[in-house]
Amino acid sequence: MERITSRKNPLLMKIRRLASGGRRERQAEGEYLGDGIKLLEEALRWSAPLTAAVFADGVEPPDLPKEVRAVQVPGDVMESISPMAAPQGALFLAALPPADPPEQLKGRRYLVLDGVQDPGNVGTIWRTADALGADGLLLVNGCADPYGPKVVRASMGACFRLPVFEVTPDGLAGLLKKAELPLYATALGKDTVDIKTADLSRSAVVIGSEGRGVSRPLLERCEKTLKIPMRQRCESLNAAVAASIVLWEMGR
């Protein structure tokens, strides 16, 4: 186990950049940051491409592959580099996966996130999509970076198992056409049907952003819109909650 005490060490400075920076910093480094022993154990279980792991004094590290750089630091140094107010004792770096989708989607059920910018929502949807059997997430129109620390943490390991791709509206239309998957959206319109009556076993369903809902360009590409029955006095649902209901109906 390598030991580092200087906060100016290049590895620790990189971790600090990844913790506080944005998409640009992660793309420049080609890596993303995860925190906590439990999440690290999930990364190891699913053979995530780890590059380094840092542990606070007193934390027992799990067995790491030989190619992963293992580092121990004092507790105060861990506090200085962790993105969390209460550090969990471990941080790790992993190589960023490709953001572009494959030429051909092979699955049957996809969730499309349209401008969902809250990291907690994106991570929770990712976790739920993995649990309920979706084949992947497709992000459109400036969603939260799926490999930001808050999203990775909220995904609870789904980021190592379920693919997420970023596409343009035109790229999404081409992918779905080639895969012969219909596009639906959770929105109200003339063609709206009750989600309980729709066949979602082969489909891609759009979840709109927290503020403006589904964007007009995507709505125009949808074959139909879906309504989640609720009391009239309630205007809408949180994006992650709506996504959970859609995913349940997809599986059902």
C-alpha positions in Angstrom: 0.0 0.0 0.0 1.5 3.3 -1.1 1.2 6.1 1.5 0.7 9.8 0.6 0.6 12.6 3.0 1.0 15.7 0.8 -2.2 17.3 -0.4 -0.2 18.5 -3.5 0.4 15.0 -4.7 -0.6 14.8 -8.4 -3.1 11.9 -7.8 -4.8 13.7 -5.0 -5.0 16.9 -7.0 -6.6 15.0 -9.8 -9.1 13.5 -7.4 -9.9 17.0 -6.1 -10.5 18.2 -9.7 -12.8 15.3 -10.5 -14.7 15.8 -7.2 -15.3 19.5 -7.7 -15.1 19.8 -11.5 -17.6 19.0 -14.2 -18.0 17.0 -17.3 -15.0 18.7 -19.0 -12.6 17.7 -16.3 -13.8 14.1 -16.4 -13.5 13.9 -20.1 -10.0 15.5 -20.0 -8.8 12.9 -17.5 -10.7 10.0 -19.1 -11.8 8.9 -15.6 -14.5 9.4 -13.1 -14.7 9.4 -9.3 -16.6 7.1 -6.9 -16.7 7.1 -3.1 -17.3 4.6 -0.3 -16.2 1.1 0.4 -19.6 -0.4 -0.6 -19.6 1.3 -4.0 -16.0 0.2 -4.5 -17.0 -3.4 -3.7 -19.7 -3.2 -6.3 -17.2 -1.8 -8.8 -14.9 -4.8 -8.1 -17.8 -7.3 -8.3 -18.8 -6.0 -11.7 -15.2 -5.6 -13.0 -15.3 -1.9 -13.5 -12.1 -0.6 -15.1 -10.5 0.8 -11.9 -7.3 2.8 -12.1 -6.7 3.8 -8.5 -8.2 3.6 -5.0 -7.5 5.8 -2.0 -8.2 4.8 1.6 -8.2 6.8 4.9 -6.1 5.5 7.8 -7.9 2.8 9.7 -10.0 1.6 6.7 -9.6 -2.0 5.7 -9.3 -2.1 1.9 -10.9 -4.9 -0.2 -8.7 -7.1 -2.4 -7.8 -5.0 -5.5 -6.4 -6.2 -8.8 -2.7 -5.8 -9.2 -3.0 -3.1 -11.8 -5.0 -0.8 -9.5 -2.9 1.8 -7.7 -3.7 1.5 -3.9 -3.0 4.5 -1.7 -3.4 5.3 2.0 -3.8 8.8 3.3 -4.4 10.5 6.7 -8.0 11.3 7.6 -7.6 15.0 7.2 -6.2 14.5 3.7 -9.2 12.3 2.8 -11.5 15.1 4.0 -9.7 17.6 1.8 -10.3 15.5 -1.4 -13.6 13.9 -0.8 -16.8 15.3 -2.5 -18.8 14.3 0.6 -19.2 16.4 3.8 -18.7 13.1 5.8 -16.2 11.0 3.8 -16.8 7.3 3.7 -13.2 6.3 4.0 -12.5 5.4 0.4 -12.4 7.0 -3.0 -11.7 5.4 -6.3 -11.1 6.2 -10.0 -12.4 4.3 -13.0 -12.0 4.8 -16.7 -14.9 6.6 -18.4 -16.9 4.3 -20.7 -17.9 5.4 -24.2 -20.7 8.0 -24.2 -21.8 7.3 -27.8 -24.4 4.5 -28.3 -23.6 1.5 -30.5 -24.8 1.5 -34.1 -27.6 -1.0 -33.2 -29.6 -1.1 -29.9 -29.9 -4.8 -28.9 -32.4 -4.4 -26.1 -36.2 -4.1 -26.0 -36.9 -1.6 -23.2 -35.2 1.8 -22.9 -35.8 4.9 -20.8 -35.1 8.3 -22.5 -34.2 11.1 -20.1 -34.9 14.5 -21.7 -33.0 17.3 -20.0 -33.2 15.7 -16.5 -30.6 17.8 -14.8 -30.9 16.8 -11.1 -28.0 14.4 -10.4 -30.0 12.6 -7.7 -32.9 12.0 -10.0 -30.6 10.7 -12.8 -28.8 8.3 -10.4 -32.0 7.1 -8.8 -33.6 6.5 -12.3 -30.4 4.6 -13.3 -30.6 2.4 -10.2 -34.3 1.7 -10.7 -33.9 1.0 -14.4 -31.3 -1.6 -13.5 -33.5 -3.2 -10.8 -36.6 -3.4 -13.0 -35.1 -4.8 -16.1 -34.5 -2.0 -18.6 -31.8 -2.5 -21.2 -30.3 1.0 -20.9 -30.8 4.7 -20.5 -30.6 7.3 -23.4 -29.8 10.8 -22.3 -31.0 13.7 -24.5 -30.8 17.5 -24.3 -28.3 18.2 -21.6 -29.0 15.8 -18.7 -26.8 15.7 -15.7 -23.5 14.1 -16.4 -24.0 10.4 -15.7 -20.5 10.1 -14.3 -20.6 13.0 -11.9 -19.9 12.0 -8.3 -23.5 12.6 -7.2 -25.0 10.5 -10.0 -22.5 7.7 -9.5 -23.3 7.6 -5.8 -27.1 7.7 -6.3 -26.9 4.9 -8.9 -25.7 2.5 -6.1 -23.7 0.4 -8.5 -26.0 0.5 -11.5 -23.4 2.6 -13.3 -21.2 -0.5 -13.5 -23.9 -2.8 -14.9 -26.4 -0.9 -17.1 -25.3 1.2 -20.1 -26.1 4.8 -20.4 -25.6 6.7 -23.7 -25.9 10.3 -24.7 -27.6 11.1 -28.0 -29.1 14.0 -30.0 -32.8 14.0 -30.8 -32.0 13.1 -34.4 -29.6 10.4 -33.3 -32.2 9.0 -31.0 -34.8 8.8 -33.8 -32.3 7.0 -36.0 -31.4 4.4 -33.3 -35.0 3.6 -32.5 -36.0 3.4 -36.2 -33.2 0.9 -36.8 -34.1 -1.1 -33.7 -37.9 -0.9 -34.6 -38.7 0.4 -31.2 -41.7 2.9 -30.8 -41.1 6.1 -28.9 -43.6 7.1 -26.3 -43.6 10.0 -23.8 -45.1 10.7 -20.4 -47.1 13.8 -21.3 -50.6 14.9 -22.0 -51.9 15.3 -25.6 -54.7 14.3 -28.0 -53.2 10.8 -28.3 -52.7 10.2 -24.6 -53.5 6.7 -23.3 -53.6 5.4 -19.7 -50.1 3.9 -19.1 -51.8 0.7 -17.6 -53.3 0.0 -21.1 -50.2 0.6 -23.2 -47.9 -2.2 -24.3 -44.5 -1.2 -23.3 -42.8 -4.6 -23.6 -40.9 -3.2 -26.7 -40.5 0.5 -26.4 -38.5 3.6 -25.5 -40.3 6.0 -23.1 -39.3 9.6 -22.5 -39.2 11.2 -19.1 -39.1 15.0 -19.3 -37.1 17.4 -17.2 -38.2 18.5 -13.8 -39.1 22.0 -15.0 -40.4 22.0 -18.5 -41.4 18.4 -19.1 -40.8 16.6 -22.5 -39.3 18.9 -25.2 -41.4 19.7 -28.3 -38.9 18.0 -30.7 -39.2 14.7 -28.9 -43.0 15.0 -28.5 -43.3 15.4 -32.2 -41.4 12.2 -32.7 -43.5 10.1 -30.3 -46.1 7.7 -31.6 -48.3 8.3 -28.5 -48.2 9.9 -25.1 -48.8 8.2 -21.7 -50.8 9.3 -18.7 -50.0 8.1 -15.2 -53.4 8.2 -13.4 -53.4 10.5 -10.3 -55.6 12.8 -8.4 -56.6 15.9 -10.4 -55.3 18.2 -7.7 -51.7 16.9 -8.3 -50.1 18.5 -11.3 -47.1 16.1 -11.8 -44.7 13.6 -10.3 -41.0 13.9 -9.5 -39.0 12.6 -12.6 -37.6 9.7 -10.7 -41.0 8.6 -9.4 -42.6 8.9 -12.8 -39.7 6.9 -14.3 -40.2 4.1 -11.6 -43.9 3.8 -12.6 -43.0 3.6 -16.3 -40.3 1.0 -15.6 -42.7 -1.1 -13.6 -45.2 -1.0 -16.4 -42.5 -1.9 -18.9 -41.7 -5.1 -16.9 -45.3 -5.9 -16.2 
